[in-house]
Amino acid sequence: MTDKIDLSDSEWRQKLTPEQYHVLREGGTERAFTGKYESNKQHGMYKCAGCGAPLFASETKYNSGSGWPSYTAPVADEAVEELRDTAHGMVRTEVRCAKCEGHLGHVFPDGPGPNGLRYCINSASLDFEPE
């Protein structure tokens, strides 16, 4: 992975939309079934909306029925960081961009595929680059 991106709060606010800032920098979550990529079926790469780092390939995207874009795995293990999250009275695993440490969503052990993982990711934290 390349060097980490370290911007000031005011630089992040200038770079991101208010919704992107809320999700990526404040750990917010968009409402279910409202994200622009939840139903996207195009082939391409999902990248971090904060720094442009490649995160998820469209081949790993599937419809989990959760209301958020879901993936079976990141494009590379080093593309994301996973952290223990005990907010809201739950124990979950938070997923962050490894390059800019932006909050992406959470990973759950109820997905399909060989790992059995579901990376449940906010559309606001992503940009999509079609093939």
C-alpha positions in Angstrom: 0.0 0.0 0.0 1.2 3.5 -0.7 1.8 6.1 2.0 -1.1 7.2 4.1 -3.0 10.4 3.3 -3.1 12.8 6.2 -5.3 15.9 5.6 -6.6 18.4 8.1 -10.3 18.5 9.0 -10.8 21.6 6.9 -9.0 20.0 3.9 -11.4 17.0 4.1 -14.4 19.3 4.3 -13.3 21.1 1.2 -12.6 17.8 -0.7 -15.7 15.9 0.2 -19.5 16.4 0.0 -21.3 16.8 3.3 -22.6 13.2 3.1 -19.1 11.8 2.2 -17.6 13.8 5.0 -20.2 12.4 7.5 -19.5 8.8 6.4 -15.8 8.8 5.8 -14.6 11.2 8.5 -17.3 10.9 11.2 -18.1 7.2 10.8 -21.7 7.8 9.7 -24.0 5.5 7.8 -26.3 6.3 4.9 -29.9 5.1 5.1 -30.5 1.6 3.7 -31.5 1.4 0.0 -30.6 5.1 -0.6 -27.0 4.7 -1.8 -26.1 5.3 -5.5 -24.2 2.0 -5.8 -26.6 -0.3 -4.0 -28.1 -1.5 -7.3 -25.2 -0.8 -9.6 -24.5 -3.8 -11.8 -21.8 -2.3 -14.1 -18.3 -3.9 -14.2 -15.5 -1.9 -12.9 -13.6 -0.9 -9.7 -15.0 0.7 -6.6 -12.6 3.2 -5.2 -12.4 5.2 -2.0 -14.2 8.5 -2.4 -11.7 10.2 -0.1 -8.4 9.2 -1.7 -9.1 7.2 -4.9 -7.5 3.9 -3.6 -8.9 0.8 -5.3 -11.1 -1.1 -2.7 -13.6 -3.6 -4.3 -13.8 -5.2 -7.7 -17.3 -5.4 -9.2 -16.9 -9.2 -9.5 -17.0 -9.5 -5.7 -20.3 -7.4 -5.4 -23.5 -9.2 -4.7 -27.1 -8.4 -3.6 -27.2 -9.2 0.1 -30.6 -7.6 0.6 -29.2 -5.4 3.3 -29.7 -2.1 1.5 -26.0 -1.3 1.1 -23.5 -2.4 -1.5 -22.0 -5.7 -0.4 -18.8 -7.5 -1.4 -17.3 -10.8 -0.6 -13.7 -9.4 -0.3 -11.6 -6.3 -0.9 -9.5 -6.1 -4.0 -6.4 -6.8 -1.8 -6.1 -7.6 1.9 -3.9 -4.5 2.4 -6.6 -2.2 0.8 -8.6 -2.1 3.9 -8.1 -2.0 7.7 -10.5 -3.8 10.0 -11.1 -2.5 13.5 -13.2 -3.7 16.5 -16.3 -1.4 16.8 -18.3 -1.5 20.0 -20.5 1.6 19.3 -24.3 1.4 19.6 -24.2 -1.5 22.1 -23.0 -3.9 19.4 -19.7 -5.6 18.7 -18.9 -5.3 15.0 -15.8 -5.1 12.7 -15.4 -1.7 11.1 -13.9 -1.4 7.7 -11.7 1.6 6.8 -9.7 2.6 3.8 -6.0 1.6 4.5 -4.7 4.7 2.7 -6.8 7.6 4.2 -8.4 5.7 7.1 -11.9 6.8 5.9 -14.8 4.8 7.4 -16.3 2.5 4.7 -18.7 0.3 6.6 -18.6 -3.0 8.4 -17.8 -6.6 7.6 -20.0 -9.5 8.9 -19.5 -13.3 8.9 -22.7 -14.0 7.0 -21.7 -13.7 3.4 -21.4 -16.1 0.5 -18.2 -17.4 -1.0 -15.2 -19.1 0.4 -14.6 -16.6 3.2 -18.2 -16.4 4.3 -17.8 -12.6 4.6 -20.1 -9.7 3.7 -18.4 -6.3 3.4 -21.3 -4.0 3.9 -20.1 -0.6 2.5 -21.7 2.9 2.3 -22.1 4.2 -1.3 -21.1 7.6 0.0 -17.6 6.3 0.8 -17.1 5.0 -2.8 -16.5 6.2 -6.3 -17.0 3.9 -9.2 -14.8 3.5 -12.2 -16.4 1.5 -15.0 -14.3 -0.9 -17.1 
